[in-house]
Amino acid sequence: YARILEIAIANGDPVLIESVPETIDPLLEPLLQKAVFKAGSINMIRLGDSTVEYNKDFKLYLTTKLPNPHYSPEVCVQVTLLNFMVTPDGLQDQMLGILVAREEPEVEKKRVNLVIESAQSKAQLKEIEDKILHLLKASTGNILDDEELISTLANSKITSVKIEERVKEQEKTGALVQQTRESYVPVAVRSSAMFFVIADLCKVEPTYQYSLEWFVDIYLLAIKTAEKPERNLPKRLQALQLRFIELAFQKVCDSLFEKHKL
């Protein structure tokens, strides 16, 4: 791929190298070190045995499929590391959102609306503050004689009071929504933990790779097929956990090599 790199460096094109191992190819070291030097008025860089004109628009992206890679300190200081791996807290919140949306759709709808309304209220307050500051800055002479400013201040006070009342209502509704969501947290916690247990199977056999999409499909199937006791939330939660573990166990067992089965 050296020739492709040379052309991209000269033209200022971005390059993406996928499935990078923990040991970086020495060919890339000058790029990671940004070992650019001047040859007259032209920026140059050494790439293997070649010297290539370096375009400042060139970008290099490296990705890895390793679940928990350990790169040397030298590499870490030369690159910007971005971890796109899902976190336990993030996955737990995602699982909770999926579950509440299926079990309590009205509650989840209220939560989403609250987020939107809260953002709108903050934006409205910010807009009022910015307008007042602009008028104060633009005002000349006695501000008490500025009718537009006085009118804006009066209207902003009324609007601010209305927004504050709306925020208080949002807080009350938010507390009720959160209380309902809290009931489903144990299922989300267990499900999130299961994902990371299953993901660690790649340490036993590298070919055991399970995507988040596959995991969510099992989760949705468990919600759909678990027993639904009439008006008995504790039993429903227990049924959800048991059904999810059962489905996950079946699906994982189906994917195992015979040598790894009990």
Sequence and secondary structure as in RCSB ss.txt:
>XXXX:A:sequence
YARILEIAIANGDPVLIESVPETIDPLLEPLLQKAVFKAGSINMIRLGDSTVEYNKDFKLYLTTKLPNPHYSPEV
CVQVTLLNFMVTPDGLQDQMLGILVAREEPEVEKKRVNLVIESAQSKAQLKEIEDKILHLLKASTGNILDDEELI
STLANSKITSVKIEERVKEQEKTGALVQQTRESYVPVAVRSSAMFFVIADLCKVEPTYQYSLEWFVDIYLLAIKT
AEKPERNLPKRLQALQLRFIELAFQKVCDSLFEKHKL
>XXXX:A:secstr
 HHHHHHHHHHT EEEE S  SS  GGGHHHHHT EEEETTEEEEEETTEEEE  TT EEEE    SS    HHH
HHHS     S  HHHHHHHHHHHHHHHH HHHHHHHHHHHHHHHHHHHHHHHHHHHHHHHHHH  S GGG HHHH
HHHHHHHHHHHHHHHHHHHHHHHHHHHHHHHHTTHHHHHHHHHHHHHHHGGGGT TT    HHHHHHHHHHHHHH
S   TT HHHHHHHHHHHHHHHHHHHHHHHS GGG  
